[in-house]
Amino acid sequence: MEKQKLNSTIVYVLAILGFLCCCFGGIGFIFAGIAFFMAQSKLKEAYANPENYENIEGMKTAKIIALVVLIINLLFLIRVIYVISTVGWDVMMEQSREMIEQFQ
């Protein structure tokens, strides 16, 4: 029987996209979460029948990268929620407007 290769490219792409979207209020946790759960499900299939799959180590690496990006995004999201709840949205927008005017 021919071994199936675990394709970890889509997991890498989603994790990188999640990392790039981290700057937008932590919204990249969506992409990173999808990448993590995809990697987790593929690894469960591979662990059930390890003789039928190859490139398991590559998928493990992709899962770890997706997990790290997911944690970074969740921490950033918690920070944004904390800042908005303590300082307030209006004060934060006013400060960002002042910084933009200062740099111009």
ABEGO torsion letter per residue (X at the ends): XBBBBBBAAAAAAAAAAAAAAAABGGAAAAAAAAAAAAAAAAAAAAAABAAABBGAAAAAAAAAAAAAAAAAAAAAAAAAAAAAAAAEAAAAAAAAAAAAAAAX
